[in-house]
Amino acid sequence: METPNPLLIEQQGPVEWLTLNRPERSNALNGALVDALHTYFTELREREQVRVVVLRAAGRNFCAGLDLTEPEFNPQPRSPGGVWKVQRRIAAIYQAMRACPQPIIALVQGAACGGGFSLALASDLRIAAESARMNAAYLSIGLTGCDMGSSYFLPRLVGTALASELLLTARFIHAPRALATGLVSAVVAEDALAGEAQGYVDDMLAATPMGLRLTKEALNYAIDAPSLQAAMAMEDRHQTLLGLSEDAAEAALAFVEKRPPVFRDL
């Protein structure tokens, strides 16, 4: 039976825990889930009270990719215009994930295939369960292996050699190799995923709110910066901006006084 709400949102103070909620379909992306993810991450840009997002999934698998049983995603007959609209509709999710200022931590258990793999890749950190296995499944359904940002994210995360292997073969990368190659930050038992994520969340919340947001922004731009000088020019501007903030002054004072800082995002 189809779950009534394909995306669950649980707020814990300044952190939102986002749960893909189609376990009966291995959380495959249907129209409702695609639209819910796009709306959530697009609107997140204006919700500064949310500082960190944890993306997880119900059931045994993280996300099996696109739900090809959905008529809107497997139209007959096919037309270039129709396929293009579907393509752009789904692709907008990953662009919104990178555009939102909040760090996103993905918790991956079981299979993360195709568009599900790209959800993990578009996140800022990935924590894998021992059961995790990920692949660029696009090649397996008659498409290219380069889809939903995979050709952009993978080489930057693991290097060209491994990215080429994964994209040209659609092979799975399992948790141990994902950890060894730096694709994920940790591998833990499935029931320890949330606890492992909480440690990263706590470290992020120890930063000033604007400092955390601008760190993600600087990383996004530095990845494609044409030179060291260009990357450092942004760093210099960000540091000057934050150095004049009340929160930076509070952080320095708290350090000297050996107490936790109290930030006001000012």
N, C-alpha and C positions, 0 to 999 in steps of 0.2 A: 504494500500500500504506500502511495506517495506521501511523503511528509508535507504538512501544510506550509511550513516555513523553511525554505531552502537555505537560509542564512540566519544564524542566531547571533545576537550581539549581547554580551554580558559586560557591564561596566563595573570596574573595580577602581574607584577613585579616578586618577588620570590615565588609567590603562583600560583598553577595551580588548576583550577576548572574543574573537570572531570565529565562529564555527561553521564550516561547510556541513550542511545537514540533509544530505541525501544518501544516507548509509546503505539503503536498499539498492542503490545504483552506483555504489562505490564513489559517491559524491561527484559523478560525472556532470559536466556543465550543460544544463538545459537552459532554455530561454529565461526562466524565472531566476535561476541562479546567476546567469551572466548579467542580467539587468540589475540584480540586487548588489552584486560585487561592484559593478561600474558605478552605480549610484552612491554606494557607501564610500568608495575611495575618492570619488570626485568631490563629494560634499565634505570629506575629511579635511580638505585643504583649508576650509574656513572654520574648522572646529579646533581652535588652539588649546582648548581645555583638555583635549585628548593628547597625551604626550607620547604614548607608545601603543602599538597594536600587536597583539599576538594572534596569528592566523593558524587555526588548527582544523581538525576534521572529525566528525563522528564516525564510528564504525571501524572496520579493519583497514580501510585504505584511505589515503589522503585525498586523491582525486584521480579518477581513471581517464581524464581528458574530456573531450567533447562527446556528448551523448548522441550518437549517430542514429538512435531510434527516434529522435525528435524530427518530425517532418520539416520544420523550419531550418534545420541544420543539414538536412539531406534531401533537398528538394528534387522533385522529378517532374518535368525535365529540368536540367540545369541550364543556367544562362550566366554569362560573364557578369552582368549587372547584379543578379541575385546573389551569386557567390561573393562578389565584392562587398556587398552590404553586410553579409554575415561575417566576413573576414574582419571588416573594420569595427563592427559591433563588438566582437570579442577582443580584438587587439586593444581597444580603448581601455580595457581593464588594466593591462600591464603598464600602459603609459600613465594612467592615473595613480597607480601604486608608486611609480618613481617620482611623480610630481608632488605627491603629498609630503609635507615636511616631517611627518612622524616616522620614526624607525619601525619597521615591520619585522617581526620574528616569526618564521614559519616552523611549525612542528610537524614533521613528516613521519607517518607510519605507513607500512604497507606500500602499495603502489602509488607512484606519482608519475603519470604518463601524459605525454603531449601537453595540452593546456594546463594540466595539473602540475607537471614538471616546471612549466613556465611560471606558475604561481609561486613556486618555491624559489626559482631563479630571480624573480623580480623583487623578492623580499630582501631585506638588508642582512639578516642572519638566518641561518638554517640549522635546526637541531633535528637529528634523525633518531628514530627508534631503531633498534637492532633489526627490525623487520623491513626497514625502508629499502625500496628499490625504485630507481627513477630512470626514465628514458624519454628520448625525443621520438615519440611514436608516430609522428607525422609521416615519416617515410613509409611506414607499414600500411598506410591507407591510401597510397598512390600519390602522395604529395611530396614536396621536398622536406628534408629534415630541418630546414630553416624556417621556423614559424613562431609566431607569438613571442618574438624577442630572443629566441634561442641562439640565433647567429650573433646577436649582440652580447647577451649576458654570458654565455658559456666561455668564449675565448678570454673574456676579462676575468672570469672567476677561476678558471683552471688552466688557461693557456691554450694555444692553437692546436697542439698535438692531440691532447685528450678531447678537446671540443670536436676536432675533425673525426676522431674515432666514433664518438657518440652520435654525431649528426649524420655521418655517412653509413652507419650500420643499424641505427635504432636499438643498439644493445643497451641492456640495463646496466646502470652503475649501482652497486649495492653499498650498504652503509659503511663497511670497513674501508673500501676504496674511496668512497666519498670523503671520509674523514682524512685519509692519508693524502689526498690531493687537495685538501682545503676547501672542498665544495660545501662541507658542513662544519660547524664549529664544535659539535660534540655528538657522540652516539651513546644513547642510554636505553635502559629498558623502557618499554612503552608506557608503563605506569609512572615513570619518572620524568616524562617529557615536560609536564607543567611545572614541576619543581625546578628542573634545570632552567627552563625559561625564566622563572621568577628571579633567579640570580642575575641574569642579564638585565631584566627589567629594573631591579633594584639599583644596579650600577648606572643605568641610564637616568633614572629619576634623581640620582645624586647630583646630576649636572644642572646648570641653569636651564630653564625652558627654552630660551632663545639660543643658548649655546648648543643644545641638542639639535634643534631645528636647522641651524646654520651649518652644523657639522655634516648632516645629510646633504644639504644643498651644495656645500663645497666639494664633497666627495663626488656627487653627480657630475659636476662641471669638471673636476680635475681628471676624471677618467678619460675625458675627450679633450683635455687641454692641449693646445699645440706646442707648449713649451713649459719648462720649469718656471720661467718668468711669469707666464700667464697664470699658472696655478698659484704661485706665491703672491701675485697681485691680489687675487681674491682673498687669500688668507690674510694679507695685511689689512684689507678693508674690513673684513669680518672682525678681526681682532681689535681694530681701532674702534669699531662700532660697539662691540661688547665691552671693551675696556672702559668705556664711558658710561656703562649702565649701572644702575643701583645694585643689581644682583651681583655684578662682578665685585663691587666694593664690599658687599655683604659677604661674599665668598672669601675674600682676602681677610676681612676682619674675623670671620669665624675660624679661619685657619690659625690666625695668630692667637685667638682666645681659646683654641682647642675645643670647639663646640660645633654641633651641626648647624649649617647655614639655614636661614629662612628666606626662601626666594619669593618674590612677588611678580616675576616676569616683567620687570621694569629696568 
